[in-house]
């Protein structure tokens, strides 16, 4: 997954510790429970574009994200 444009971190959010861990896909970021992610873009009502600590980008479902 490659992100075009300038990267501005809007906020940081945590993956819900009770959420099911998800494997990545073509454009989806793999997530681990309790992981803190940088939010790059609120893309739509279902997904957020995020960056993890390994500097990888991808979409994460909003349903598994919690504000810090």
N, C-alpha and C positions, 0 to 999 in steps of 0.2 A: 504494500500500500504506500503510495506516495502522495504527500499533501502539497498542493500548489498554493503559493501565496505566503504572506508573512505569518509567522507563528506568534500569536499572543495568547498567553495563558490567562483565561478568564477567571478561573477559580480552581480549587482542588476539591475532589469528592472522594468518598470511600465506597468501595464495593461492599454491599450489605453482607455482614458476617453469616447471615442465615441463608444467603442466596446459593443457588447451585453453581458450582464452578463451570465455566464454559470454555470450550476449546475455541480457538480462533478459526476463522474461515477466510474467504477471499479478501474481504474488507473488514472483518470483525476482529477485534482485539481479544486475545485470550485473557480471561480475568480469574483472579484468585480471591477468595473471601478475605475481607479486611484490607485488601490492597488499596493504596492511595493513588489516584490518577489525576493528572493535569487535564482540565477541560479546555479544549481548543475552540470548540464550536458547538452550540446547541443547534443541531441540524434540523430536527423535527420533533414531533410529540413522542416518538418511539425511541429515538437514538440520540446519542451524544458522541461527538468526535473527541477521542481522548488520546493521551500519550502516557505510557507507563514508565517505570524507573529505568528500563532498558532502552528508552528513547524510541520505542516502537509505537506506531500510530494505528488507530482503527476505531470502528464504531462499537459502542457499548449500549445495551438496552437501558433506557432510563429507569425501568422498573427495579433494577438491581443497584442503583446508585443512591447514596445518602449524602446530605451536606455535612461538612465538617463543623 
